[in-house]
Amino acid sequence: MNFKKKIPFNRPFIVGRELYYISQAVAGGHLSGDGPFTRRCQKWLEENFRLRKVLLTHSCTAALEMAALLCNIGPGDEVVMPAYTFVSTANAFVLRGARIRFIDIRPDTLNLDERQLEEVIRAAPRGAVKAVVPVHYAGVACAMAEIREIADYFRIRVIEDAAQAVNATYKDSFLGSLGDLAAYSFHETKNFISGEGGALVINDPELIERAEIIREKGTDRNKFFRGEVDKYSWVDLGSSYLPSELVAAFLFAQLEAAERITRTRMKIFNRYLAAFAPLAERGLVSLPVIPADCQHNAHMFYLLVNTGAERDRLLAHLKAAGIHAVFHYVPLHLSRMGQRHGAGAAQSEPGSLPHTEALSSRVLRLPCYFELTEADQERVIAAVADFF
Ligand SMILES: Cc1ncc(COP(=O)(O)O)c(C=O)c1O
């Protein structure tokens, strides 16, 4: 029997002013979307991450769905993305009737392999690929310069899935500022949280007006509030993608504390990195790789063990020690929906994306959250060391 307290994989947290700001929102009498706290969050993100335009959404999933609408993705279109990602990356485009052309990942960063991008686009019917979605896994940037160059050559959109990458940079630019569009997540498992939450970043100025319309149920309500039209009406496709002020108030407190949150997470990440270096030297695990031009945000700490069977044994070992570690993702190209909506028959065969399949079976994510104490982290480190 283990009487030690359990260490969760994640624990949502507050840093200080969340409840105070929520009470201010209540006192202010504006609880629906696009009130003062939504504006403060958007301005904060635009100024601090040097972004053209930010619209808060109720999730990253919602922001990706808006991106698919904005890019006019429809039946007959294809969208390129890694199969090693969360389902929302693909779902947003499948909802519009597109097929997904999955691409393998790089074995070092587990990000989309830009060296295969041109060939993957050329394998699709001419002109079918309309967008590529780089997913910045674990807050480490994809090779955006190379991706942008290929996308420009084929005249396709770049939509960053920056769910995990808020406050990370690539060549000194913040992730989210490099695509035509980008999607952030403020889900409770992310670095800055509001329970559920997200944002759409619009870097192409030509898409801003329509993004506002899509987010407001297909109406030009924002223009009406700015006094640009004398009534608002239904002018385009849309849905309700804006969060309530309660959510924005919570998020604003987190954004104000972004530096402190990041510093704390970096400490946790670096402590793991140093502790497992000896295991890596003995070839027992591989550690996250951060390319020189990337500054990550300590979103996630993962280990790559040598086999899938060993990963499962290590998970069970940690569970027995009261430690909740997790794995992900079931490769999308082999999932039921991936098989149905993937493009290119060869992709549905096991073995078609070898790095995705091998690495997803070997990855193990350790507890990494703002309130993880040094003592609890030492317990995690000791339990991993004990396993090996
Ligand atoms: C890569 C990626 N994309 C999209 C999402 C979806 O984010 P949300 O839960 O905010 O919709 C996640 C969430 O885990 C993610 O990791």
Ligand as a Chemical Component Dictionary entry (heavy atoms), coordinates in Angstrom:
data_LIG
# 
_chem_comp.id                   LIG 
_chem_comp.type                 NON-POLYMER 
_chem_comp.pdbx_formal_charge   0 
_chem_comp.three_letter_code    LIG 
# 
loop_
_chem_comp_atom.comp_id 
_chem_comp_atom.atom_id 
_chem_comp_atom.alt_atom_id 
_chem_comp_atom.type_symbol 
_chem_comp_atom.charge 
_chem_comp_atom.model_Cartn_x 
_chem_comp_atom.model_Cartn_y 
_chem_comp_atom.model_Cartn_z 
_chem_comp_atom.pdbx_ordinal 
LIG C1 C1 C 0 -1.651 20.726 -30.664 1  
LIG C2 C2 C 0 -3.007 21.056 -30.130 2  
LIG N1 N1 N 0 -3.927 21.589 -30.948 3  
LIG C3 C3 C 0 -5.161 21.904 -30.507 4  
LIG C4 C4 C 0 -5.528 21.684 -29.193 5  
LIG C5 C5 C 0 -6.922 22.038 -28.769 6  
LIG O1 O1 O 0 -6.942 23.034 -27.791 7  
LIG P1 P1 P 0 -8.267 23.428 -27.016 8  
LIG O2 O2 O 0 -8.462 22.404 -25.943 9  
LIG O3 O3 O 0 -8.008 24.800 -26.459 10 
LIG O4 O4 O 0 -9.382 23.439 -27.992 11 
LIG C6 C6 C 0 -4.607 21.143 -28.312 12 
LIG C7 C7 C 0 -5.001 20.872 -26.929 13 
LIG O5 O5 O 0 -4.460 20.069 -26.227 14 
LIG C8 C8 C 0 -3.311 20.813 -28.790 15 
LIG O6 O6 O 0 -2.376 20.298 -27.968 16 
# 
loop_
_chem_comp_bond.comp_id 
_chem_comp_bond.atom_id_1 
_chem_comp_bond.atom_id_2 
_chem_comp_bond.value_order 
_chem_comp_bond.pdbx_ordinal 
LIG C1 C2 SING 1  
LIG C2 N1 SING 2  
LIG C2 C8 DOUB 3  
LIG N1 C3 DOUB 4  
LIG C3 C4 SING 5  
LIG C4 C5 SING 6  
LIG C4 C6 DOUB 7  
LIG C5 O1 SING 8  
LIG O1 P1 SING 9  
LIG P1 O2 DOUB 10 
LIG P1 O3 SING 11 
LIG P1 O4 SING 12 
LIG C6 C7 SING 13 
LIG C6 C8 SING 14 
LIG C7 O5 DOUB 15 
LIG C8 O6 SING 16 
# 
